[in-house]
């Protein structure tokens, strides 16, 4: 598994050690699109999409990790 520093289309998104609601290493989904500071992703075993802010003015959102 190759770790990425930012999300990109097709990468997997995992909960990091700092995630507040999911266990570390939990697969959250696959990136569908990055639109500025927003990552739109598809959740596992579902056709639903969701979004989160991956980058803020203070830096990266450390709740998430990305892998190719």
Buried (B, 14 or more C-beta within 10 A) or exposed (E): EEEBEEBEEEBBBBBBEEBEEBEEEEBBBBBBBBEEEEBBBBBEEEEEEEEBEBBEEEEEBEBBBBEE
